[in-house]
Amino acid sequence: MDQHIAQAVGRPDLIRLDDRLVCLRFETMKVVSAVAAVEHLLETGAVRPGDTLIDSSSGIYAYALALACHQHGMHCHIVGSTTVDHTLRTQLAVLGATFEQMEPSSDLGLDQKRRVARIREILAEHPEYHWMRQYHDAVHYLGYRAVAERLRRETGTDPITLVGGVGSGASTGALAEGLRTAGADVRLTGVQPYGSLTFGSDHIADPEIIIAGIGSSIPFGNVHHDLYDTVHWLAFEAALAGSVDLLRRHAVFAGLSTGAAYLAARWEAGLEPGRTTVFIAADTGHRYVDSVFARHREAAAVEDLAPLTVTSQDQLALPWCRMDWQHAAGPATATVTAG
Ligand SMILES: Cc1ncc(COP(=O)(O)O)c(C=O)c1O
C-alpha cells in the first residue's frame, strides 16, 4: 500500500496501444523526479525537514514539488509562469505551498529570465532556502531510474525507440540513460516546439501558441544533447491533431506535448517496424479542453501529416520537421558552460 499520494500519482501506466506503440502515461510527470530529488537531498543532509525548497515552474513541476514537500514535511515556494492555471494555483494554496505568479509576458524568454531573477532576489533575502534548479541539477534524473527498470522488464529484449518532449531534458535523458545502462538498444527521439533554443529552432515562431512544458529560450544543464538520435519539431496544429487522434483512436486523454510525441512516435514506428516505440504522456488533457479538444473537428487526419526531413536547422519550416540528430552536441547558445 502506498504511504502517500505522491507514490501513487508518481507511478506511470504502461499501455500497449498496438503491436508497435506503447504509451508511458503519467497522471502528472515529475512527481517521481521531485520525490526522489527531495529524498536524496534529505539523505545527503543538503536540506532538513522543515526547510523551504524553491523553484520556478511552468506548471507540472510546481505540483510535483508541492507533493514531495507535503510528503516530507518541507515548505515549497514556487515562482510560476503565467501558464499556471487557477486549478493548480488553488491546489498549491491548499497543499500549503506558496506561489507567486509573474506578470503576463508574451515573450517566453523574458518570462523565464524574469523568474530566475526573482528567485535570485528571494535567495538574497533568504539564503537558507534551497533552490531546486530542476532545469540544471542532475538530482532530477534519479527518480526516473525505477521507471527505466520497469520499462526494461516489461519490454524484455526488444529494441526500443523512446519518444518524448524535451523541457528540462530530465525525463527523456534519464529514461534513455537508464535503459542503455541496463543494456537495452535504445534510440532516443526528442520532441520540440518551434521557437525553442534547445535544439536550435529559436528563429522560427509558431504563430498559434507555444506547447507548455517543452522547449526553452535559455540553456538548460539537464539537456544532454548527445543522448538523442532524432529530433522532431511540431507546431501547435500538428500537436493538436496528435492529441485528438490519441483520444479518438486509443482513448488516451493527454496534453499537447503528448500529442506531439504521439505523432512523432507513429512516424518513427513506421520507419523501423521491428522496434517497440514508447512515447511519454506527461500530463492529462484537462488543461487543454478548450484550446485543443473542443476544436476536434478542425484536427487534421494524422495519416495526412508527414514531417519534412531536414539536415540542418536553417531548413526548418512549420508545421512538422524531423532531423537525424545522431548524438551531436547542442547549439553553442543552448549549452550550459561550467561555472
Ligand atoms: C506537459 C509537459 N510535457 C513534457 C515535459 C518535458 O519534460 P522534461 O522537463 O523532463 O524534459 C514537461 C516539462 O515541464 C511538461 O510540462
The ligand as an SDF file (V2000), in Angstrom:
LIG
                    3D

 16 16  0  0  0  0  0  0  0  0999 V2000
    3.4620   18.8010  -20.3830 C   0  0  0  0  0  0  0  0  0  0  0  0
    4.9360   18.5190  -20.3650 C   0  0  0  0  0  0  0  0  0  0  0  0
    5.4580   17.6440  -21.2430 N   0  0  0  0  0  0  0  0  0  0  0  0
    6.7710   17.3830  -21.2860 C   0  0  0  0  0  0  0  0  0  0  0  0
    7.6610   18.0000  -20.4220 C   0  0  0  0  0  0  0  0  0  0  0  0
    9.1390   17.7330  -20.5730 C   0  0  0  0  0  0  0  0  0  0  0  0
    9.7040   17.0640  -19.5140 O   0  0  0  0  0  0  0  0  0  0  0  0
   11.2130   17.2790  -19.0650 P   0  0  0  0  0  0  0  0  0  0  0  0
   11.2820   18.5510  -18.2720 O   0  0  0  0  0  0  0  0  0  0  0  0
   11.5390   16.0710  -18.2700 O   0  0  0  0  0  0  0  0  0  0  0  0
   12.0620   17.3750  -20.3110 O   0  0  0  0  0  0  0  0  0  0  0  0
    7.1640   18.8950  -19.4750 C   0  0  0  0  0  0  0  0  0  0  0  0
    8.0600   19.5900  -18.5320 C   0  0  0  0  0  0  0  0  0  0  0  0
    7.6720   20.5730  -17.9070 O   0  0  0  0  0  0  0  0  0  0  0  0
    5.7650   19.1700  -19.4500 C   0  0  0  0  0  0  0  0  0  0  0  0
    5.2440   20.0540  -18.5750 O   0  0  0  0  0  0  0  0  0  0  0  0
  1  2  1  0
  2  3  1  0
  2 15  2  0
  3  4  2  0
  4  5  1  0
  5  6  1  0
  5 12  2  0
  6  7  1  0
  7  8  1  0
  8  9  2  0
  8 10  1  0
  8 11  1  0
 12 13  1  0
 12 15  1  0
 13 14  2  0
 15 16  1  0
M  END
$$$$
